[in-house]
């Protein structure tokens, strides 16, 4: 906030300060003094009074109210999925703990208590995302002279949630699952994830026109995600995610059995299916058929692991999975229990199994 000082025709000095929308009736305030220095002093005092008024007035505003204002202004123009992520953080997660609190009364201890409680059921990454989004609200308040300090600074995350243990299917387990779902609609997403390495959002966005049955290729052009109750057709996760892949002959032959128009895996009305609905069905299937528990996303891990097991070069595997680099691919390539004996077997192979047992009998 700035103020200007000018000399009037009557010889006095006049100071003007613009008020940042505190009231609708008054947009400016004036001060007068016989000298320039005294007028400047009065202008500075007026600015301080206005800023203090803004701060005190903000004390009546709850975190929820200001978070909504932040979403409406700062987040304007962001992608629907990004904005929905912010909304969920500040108006669902954080709102549970500090939504009704006056924003000017929130202290670091309140934020730390929120994070400590939140970390009991959420991963470190999710906790850090929450802190980052809440921090955005407070930084916005400071930039607009609503607050003088940020209570998010110095907050630490220590998740007490048990780290997820990947359960990547063996080939035998996968084939057991495949036997159960063959000739059912659930077969389609399962083979696309496990044998093509596709993400669930990519599978939900896949259309029959994206598949070339003659050349055994699939063009992955889009990803369908739901924001609230509305499906959003968006570009794939990264530029590398937009790709054409050569798929196993088995996949093409199975897809021919379901060939149609529109979405490859539509909802009952022929429109885009909600990925979350399929995850629930997948989980229920495993439970009902007493199969080993695994996440649907872990079938994509299965694809990466199989490629590692079959000595597919990292760059080729990364291209199929839609990764920007091989480091991300290696993260997905979890070592199967059956592969843990490889080092021992390799070392064991150098031993001559035909040698006499008493050759070095004198060695103690």
Wavefront OBJ file of the C-alpha trace (Angstrom):
o trace
v 0.000 0.000 0.000
v 1.366 3.412 -0.937
v 0.361 7.016 -0.372
v 1.121 10.193 -2.304
v 1.984 13.675 -1.017
v 1.332 16.878 -3.027
v 1.310 20.614 -2.317
v -2.011 22.446 -2.528
v -2.571 25.915 -3.962
v -3.235 27.274 -0.473
v 0.288 26.224 0.571
v -0.697 23.200 2.662
v 0.440 19.661 1.916
v -2.084 16.925 1.108
v -1.602 13.205 1.518
v -3.742 10.575 -0.247
v -3.970 6.849 0.580
v -5.968 4.375 -1.483
v -7.949 1.900 0.623
v -7.957 -1.676 -0.781
v -11.707 -2.382 -0.943
v -12.370 -2.341 2.779
v -15.646 -0.508 2.207
v -17.669 0.284 -0.856
v -18.402 3.910 0.127
v -14.853 5.068 0.602
v -11.906 4.262 -1.633
v -9.527 7.041 -0.486
v -8.459 8.887 2.649
v -6.835 12.305 2.908
v -4.532 13.942 5.442
v -3.221 17.503 5.579
v -0.199 19.217 7.133
v 1.683 22.512 6.893
v 4.957 20.806 5.890
v 5.881 17.990 3.541
v 7.639 15.927 6.215
v 4.703 16.130 8.604
v 2.307 15.206 5.816
v 4.429 12.186 4.916
v 4.422 11.130 8.573
v 0.630 11.339 8.670
v 0.388 9.303 5.456
v 2.571 6.569 6.954
v 0.480 6.523 10.117
v -2.693 6.251 8.040
v -1.273 3.346 6.054
v -0.408 1.548 9.277
v -3.917 2.128 10.622
v -5.488 0.735 7.452
v -3.245 -2.315 7.461
v -4.040 -2.959 11.109
v -7.729 -2.607 10.333
v -7.387 -5.150 7.525
v -5.640 -7.525 9.895
v -8.214 -7.094 12.648
v -11.083 -7.395 10.184
v -9.586 -10.672 8.946
v -9.810 -12.097 12.448
v -13.495 -12.581 11.821
v -12.785 -14.694 8.746
v -12.539 -18.462 9.181
v -9.963 -20.600 7.437
v -12.778 -22.171 5.410
v -13.984 -18.799 4.142
v -10.533 -17.647 3.139
v -9.677 -21.016 1.580
v -12.732 -20.633 -0.665
v -11.547 -17.166 -1.667
v -8.088 -18.601 -2.448
v -9.608 -21.312 -4.637
v -11.752 -18.787 -6.512
v -8.902 -16.382 -7.225
v -5.477 -18.013 -7.017
v -6.621 -21.318 -8.520
v -8.573 -19.739 -11.357
v -7.352 -21.096 -14.704
v -5.782 -24.270 -13.318
v -6.812 -27.637 -14.744
v -9.979 -29.129 -13.214
v -8.050 -32.050 -11.704
v -5.406 -29.784 -10.133
v -8.051 -27.472 -8.727
v -9.993 -30.448 -7.386
v -6.846 -31.656 -5.631
v -6.434 -28.271 -3.949
v -10.122 -28.187 -3.020
v -9.915 -31.606 -1.428
v -6.840 -30.628 0.587
v -8.152 -27.365 2.032
v -11.923 -27.877 2.098
v -12.030 -31.570 3.030
v -8.838 -32.612 4.781
v -7.769 -29.341 6.457
v -11.346 -28.191 6.984
v -11.917 -31.081 9.371
v -9.289 -29.678 11.731
v -9.157 -25.887 11.227
v -12.116 -25.022 8.987
v -14.077 -23.164 11.696
v -11.030 -21.471 13.233
v -10.480 -17.755 12.625
v -7.543 -17.536 10.235
v -5.802 -14.893 12.354
v -5.909 -17.162 15.409
v -4.333 -20.259 13.838
v -0.886 -20.974 15.280
v 1.898 -23.362 14.198
v 0.908 -25.735 17.008
v -2.573 -26.073 15.484
v -1.102 -26.936 12.078
v 1.323 -29.433 13.628
v -1.510 -31.113 15.535
v -3.486 -31.348 12.306
v -0.557 -32.957 10.453
v 0.185 -35.358 13.317
v -3.409 -36.575 13.336
v -3.620 -36.705 9.534
v -0.387 -38.723 9.304
v -1.937 -41.616 11.231
v -4.031 -42.563 8.207
v -2.118 -41.026 5.296
v 1.284 -41.393 3.689
v 4.159 -38.930 4.076
v 3.625 -37.773 0.485
v -0.067 -37.022 1.083
v 0.809 -35.176 4.305
v 3.363 -33.044 2.470
v 0.811 -32.258 -0.216
v -1.639 -31.160 2.471
v 0.969 -28.888 4.058
v 1.857 -27.398 0.675
v -1.759 -26.632 -0.195
v -2.590 -25.153 3.217
v 0.615 -23.137 2.978
v -0.710 -21.677 -0.263
v -3.761 -20.323 1.533
v -1.706 -18.651 4.269
v 0.831 -17.219 1.795
v -2.068 -15.746 -0.159
v -3.428 -14.203 3.052
v -0.041 -12.659 3.846
v 0.339 -11.269 0.323
v -3.044 -9.571 0.729
v -2.115 -8.055 4.116
v -4.604 -10.277 5.943
v -1.912 -11.970 8.047
v 1.564 -10.994 9.180
v 3.044 -14.455 9.731
v 2.667 -17.940 8.281
v 1.839 -20.696 10.812
v 2.816 -23.428 8.322
v 6.523 -22.577 8.382
v 8.556 -25.211 10.221
v 5.888 -27.908 10.265
v 7.320 -31.448 10.222
v 5.874 -34.681 8.866
v 6.369 -38.058 10.440
v 3.870 -40.540 9.131
v 2.769 -43.281 11.514
v 0.818 -45.043 8.802
v 2.248 -48.440 7.981
v 4.020 -48.342 4.652
v 2.196 -50.190 1.908
v 3.765 -53.532 1.137
v 3.573 -54.305 -2.544
v 2.102 -57.663 -3.407
v 3.114 -58.246 -6.990
v 1.582 -61.367 -8.461
v 3.742 -64.194 -9.676
v 3.041 -65.511 -13.163
v 1.198 -68.424 -11.589
v -1.011 -66.109 -9.526
v -1.737 -63.920 -12.518
v -2.748 -66.886 -14.658
v -5.088 -68.028 -11.915
v -6.726 -64.585 -11.972
v -6.835 -64.686 -15.761
v -8.634 -68.036 -15.754
v -11.333 -66.543 -13.539
v -11.976 -63.359 -15.551
v -11.649 -64.761 -19.090
v -14.863 -64.234 -21.077
v -16.066 -61.587 -18.626
v -15.997 -57.796 -19.011
v -13.448 -57.547 -16.189
v -10.940 -59.326 -18.382
v -10.381 -56.199 -20.493
v -8.891 -53.833 -17.882
v -6.914 -56.668 -16.292
v -5.074 -57.708 -19.454
v -4.507 -54.080 -20.477
v -2.876 -53.344 -17.108
v -0.933 -56.583 -16.610
v 0.094 -57.314 -20.199
v 0.309 -53.767 -21.626
v 1.286 -51.779 -18.543
v -1.531 -49.258 -18.961
v -2.707 -46.981 -16.138
v -6.317 -47.321 -15.006
v -7.149 -43.779 -16.152
v -5.714 -44.627 -19.596
v -7.792 -47.807 -19.745
v -10.956 -45.899 -18.821
v -10.192 -43.409 -21.616
v -9.344 -46.013 -24.260
v -11.629 -46.234 -27.301
v -11.910 -48.984 -29.888
v -10.718 -46.528 -32.528
v -7.379 -46.344 -30.659
v -6.659 -50.027 -31.374
v -5.138 -51.269 -34.619
v -6.004 -54.969 -34.714
v -3.966 -55.595 -37.859
v -0.742 -54.019 -36.594
v -1.168 -55.139 -32.966
v -0.837 -51.580 -31.660
v -2.701 -49.373 -29.212
v -2.571 -45.576 -29.310
v -2.773 -44.194 -25.776
v -4.098 -40.679 -26.354
v -6.142 -39.736 -23.295
v -6.909 -40.446 -19.660
v -10.364 -40.288 -18.089
v -10.523 -39.040 -14.520
v -13.495 -38.010 -12.402
v -13.692 -34.641 -10.688
v -16.555 -34.900 -8.239
v -19.264 -36.653 -10.216
v -18.122 -35.437 -13.633
v -15.765 -37.268 -15.980
v -12.886 -35.205 -17.311
v -11.181 -36.358 -20.494
v -7.649 -35.046 -20.238
v -4.289 -35.532 -21.829
v -2.194 -38.412 -20.573
v -0.048 -37.930 -17.450
v 3.068 -36.698 -19.289
v 4.252 -36.231 -22.860
v 5.842 -39.666 -22.621
v 2.500 -41.115 -21.540
v 1.080 -40.159 -24.952
v 2.367 -43.149 -26.856
v 1.801 -45.989 -29.303
v 2.613 -49.438 -27.998
v 2.913 -52.843 -29.617
v 0.871 -55.243 -27.517
v 0.988 -59.028 -27.079
v -0.863 -61.091 -29.652
v -2.876 -62.642 -26.835
v -4.270 -59.224 -25.874
v -5.351 -58.435 -29.427
v -7.017 -61.808 -29.846
v -8.925 -61.401 -26.600
v -9.985 -57.830 -27.420
v -11.413 -59.041 -30.722
v -13.985 -60.966 -28.688
v -15.365 -57.702 -27.300
v -14.788 -55.381 -30.262
v -17.308 -52.576 -30.542
v -17.582 -48.790 -30.768
v -16.944 -46.033 -28.263
v -15.156 -46.804 -25.031
v -13.420 -50.151 -24.629
v -14.665 -50.410 -21.052
v -17.801 -48.231 -20.795
v -20.308 -47.890 -17.992
v -23.739 -49.491 -18.291
v -24.983 -46.515 -20.320
v -22.122 -46.662 -22.813
v -20.387 -43.609 -21.362
v -17.047 -43.339 -19.587
v -16.712 -45.567 -16.531
v -15.451 -44.279 -13.186
v -12.066 -45.849 -12.437
v -12.890 -45.958 -8.732
v -15.922 -48.161 -9.453
v -13.719 -50.685 -11.218
v -11.202 -50.720 -8.362
v -14.014 -51.668 -5.998
v -15.188 -54.472 -8.303
v -11.623 -55.735 -8.659
v -11.098 -55.806 -4.892
v -14.418 -57.573 -4.343
v -13.514 -60.175 -6.991
v -10.251 -61.060 -5.248
v -12.023 -61.361 -1.915
v -14.905 -63.399 -3.308
v -12.630 -65.830 -5.138
v -10.150 -65.930 -2.240
v -7.250 -64.726 -4.367
v -4.176 -63.070 -2.934
v -4.882 -59.391 -2.199
v -3.265 -56.898 -4.548
v -4.105 -53.427 -5.819
v -5.258 -53.062 -9.407
v -2.357 -50.657 -9.970
v -0.007 -53.454 -8.918
v -0.877 -55.259 -12.164
v 1.076 -52.461 -13.861
v 3.934 -53.272 -11.478
v 3.513 -56.902 -12.565
v 4.030 -55.868 -16.203
v 7.230 -54.020 -15.310
v 8.516 -56.934 -13.263
v 7.853 -59.455 -16.018
v 9.771 -57.277 -18.481
v 12.691 -57.164 -16.051
v 12.517 -60.920 -15.600
v 12.559 -61.447 -19.370
v 15.561 -59.120 -19.808
v 13.650 -56.406 -21.687
v 15.944 -53.317 -21.840
v 14.977 -50.564 -19.401
v 14.468 -47.975 -22.150
v 12.074 -50.232 -24.039
v 10.132 -51.031 -20.872
v 9.978 -47.338 -19.969
v 8.570 -46.504 -23.383
v 5.811 -49.075 -23.059
v 4.902 -47.924 -19.550
v 4.935 -44.269 -20.574
v 7.764 -43.222 -18.260
v 9.965 -40.228 -18.960
v 13.076 -42.078 -17.802
v 14.251 -45.500 -16.737
v 14.550 -44.483 -13.080
v 10.768 -44.447 -12.771
v 10.554 -47.812 -14.533
v 13.007 -49.378 -12.087
v 10.777 -48.178 -9.251
v 7.985 -50.329 -10.686
v 10.145 -53.349 -11.368
v 9.818 -55.040 -7.983
v 11.878 -58.190 -7.643
v 9.828 -61.358 -7.464
v 10.630 -63.902 -4.751
v 11.503 -66.404 -7.487
v 14.271 -64.066 -8.700
v 15.986 -63.705 -5.322
v 17.976 -66.893 -5.921
v 19.574 -65.508 -9.098
v 22.793 -64.252 -7.440
v 23.256 -67.536 -5.585
v 22.563 -69.563 -8.710
v 25.018 -67.469 -10.719
v 27.784 -67.997 -8.178
v 26.872 -71.645 -7.810
v 27.278 -72.181 -11.551
v 31.016 -71.622 -11.401
v 31.505 -74.628 -9.131
v 32.521 -77.874 -10.793
v 29.914 -80.346 -9.593
v 31.839 -83.335 -10.916
v 34.973 -82.953 -8.856
v 35.902 -85.550 -6.274
v 34.874 -84.787 -2.705
v 38.263 -85.843 -1.299
v 40.465 -83.690 -3.520
v 41.078 -81.137 -0.772
v 40.446 -83.403 2.165
v 43.605 -82.160 3.788
v 42.265 -78.604 4.048
v 41.055 -77.962 7.552
l 1 2 3 4 5 6 7 8 9 10 11 12 13 14 15 16 17 18 19 20 21 22 23 24 25 26 27 28 29 30 31 32 33 34 35 36 37 38 39 40 41 42 43 44 45 46 47 48 49 50 51 52 53 54 55 56 57 58 59 60 61 62 63 64 65 66 67 68 69 70 71 72 73 74 75 76 77 78 79 80 81 82 83 84 85 86 87 88 89 90 91 92 93 94 95 96 97 98 99 100 101 102 103 104 105 106 107 108 109 110 111 112 113 114 115 116 117 118 119 120 121 122 123 124 125 126 127 128 129 130 131 132 133 134 135 136 137 138 139 140 141 142 143 144 145 146 147 148 149 150 151 152 153 154 155 156 157 158 159 160 161 162 163 164 165 166 167 168 169 170 171 172 173 174 175 176 177 178 179 180 181 182 183 184 185 186 187 188 189 190 191 192 193 194 195 196 197 198 199 200 201 202 203 204 205 206 207 208 209 210 211 212 213 214 215 216 217 218 219 220 221 222 223 224 225 226 227 228 229 230 231 232 233 234 235 236 237 238 239 240 241 242 243 244 245 246 247 248 249 250 251 252 253 254 255 256 257 258 259 260 261 262 263 264 265 266 267 268 269 270 271 272 273 274 275 276 277 278 279 280 281 282 283 284 285 286 287 288 289 290 291 292 293 294 295 296 297 298 299 300 301 302 303 304 305 306 307 308 309 310 311 312 313 314 315 316 317 318 319 320 321 322 323 324 325 326 327 328 329 330 331 332 333 334 335 336 337 338 339 340 341 342 343 344 345 346 347 348 349 350 351 352 353 354 355 356 357 358 359 360 361 362 363 364
